[in-house]
């Protein structure tokens, strides 16, 4: 994850600023190059690492294995250390799993933690602030360890300095007049910058959507089945994710363009005036202003405390400045909780509307926006069934916030609009609605190896799958994979509201009919049927569950992390315990890679 490297670079700069001799290495280099760690007061080891689905990043795989060796025990004893993790709470079950393992293992081997492990949730928009606060606490700990005075103004450093851009408007230029060669060069530059962050180790491609159809019969909800053609050289395995870089909804983009005084078809050149940025926006190039805001910045995330604090300095009215400082302040005990108010009200655009005395330049507004991040979807197919195509099931997020604002999920709505490849809005490109491909707005995708145990077993043992809603997506890929290999001991517990959102009904029932699948369907809102969830069916099939687990079955759970996954896990644990296999049976299965979860936080309005 590129942010981890950015944070590591800033840590290096801070250390050198204190007059320290500072070096940066990948965690794997610690093993391969046998880097000597400073002991005791000779120095400090700072680990900044990302985590994906609980697993170490690609450049820390060897390090993770090395931690279990005698060499690690000898190297780490008496080493002062601090750990900061970059993760995503959307994967709640595995959030911070690898950074926490690193921190706990270093301490168990005799290392000396200087401060508690820091956590940066990349989905919250507050990771930058979390890192800055953690870094300040580390500096304070170092000063205290050496008896140095702590500066009175250290609170100011809790708020990271935000980048500031300069925006130059090309007065007589229009977006549709930008040469195709320039558009293609801009895409390549954005891709090059993304290689520093989320694309590191991944091969991105401009996707062609070969199928985009509605899966629900419910008029007020939407789930799309989307098929993406894979170019030569791009492959995947059942259980992988498809990373998608979407675009902000047009109405949100236009609201920002109006605030910044930009015409719909404006052409601009962006320069970084001060600070550093992890955005993929092409610098020093002619680019459509619409594209800058649609593709390169998150426009619907809540304003962070760093942004609120920066805006407080730009408010001309003392009352507004004081209100913004209050919003930016930390909660009791430095908890980081916002001091009251509706979360919806703290979107940056709403903050600017409610504090009209704030005088902020367009470039400063861009600098306050988080960089665009990809969204990940479980691939719902197997290459053994569809070698040149990856499919996903996308629940389209839309609703009304508590304050009455219309909310459209960024990526899900962008994907839904790709039925015929989303066109540029007519007000942006009146006579040229196409991308460099001539078909519409580009769709960047990439295959992401989950790097986890969410993989089918190599041996022919039973497989038990639990996947309500779109959690059935990877299970469909697993079943396709198993059927292609002639493995028939497959069990699926699927959950939905009623017949209107029974995803892949025909396929699942066909597999059941030919003996490739035992299928159990829980309906939670079907008329004339008791409310039933997947954990209820798991409990009803206790004898089958125990029998298959004793035969070496692997269990896979995909879907909501807040309630479904914990309830299923508790049910399975209770059934196995009652059958005499111990209260820790599920924990032992998880350690062996036989109980696997791919879960995420649910969205609601």
Secondary structure by P-SEA (a helix, b strand, c coil): caaaaaaaaaaaaaaaaaccbbbbbccccccccbbbbbccccbbbbbbbcccccccccccaaaaaacccaaaaaacccccbbbbbbbbcccccccaaaaaaaaaaaaaabbbbcccbbbbcccccaaaaaaaaaaaaaaaaaaaaabbbbbcccccccccbbbbbbbbbccccccccccaaaaaaaaaaaaaaaccccccccccccccccbbbbccccccbbbbbbbbbbcccccccccbbbbbbccccaaaaaaaaaaacccccccbbbbbccccccccccccccccaaaaaaccccccccccaaaaaaaaaacccaaaaaaaaaaacccccccccccccccccccaaaaaaacccccccaaaaaaacccbbbbbbcccccccccccbbbbbbcccccccccccccccccaaaaaaccccccccccccccccccccccccbbbbbbbcccccccccccccbbbbbbccccaaaaaaaaaaaaaacccbbbbbccccccccccaaaaaaaaaaacccbbbbbbccccccccccaaaaaaaaaaaaaaaaaabbbbbbbcccccaaaaaaaaaaaaaaaaccccaaaaaaaaacccccbbbbbbcc
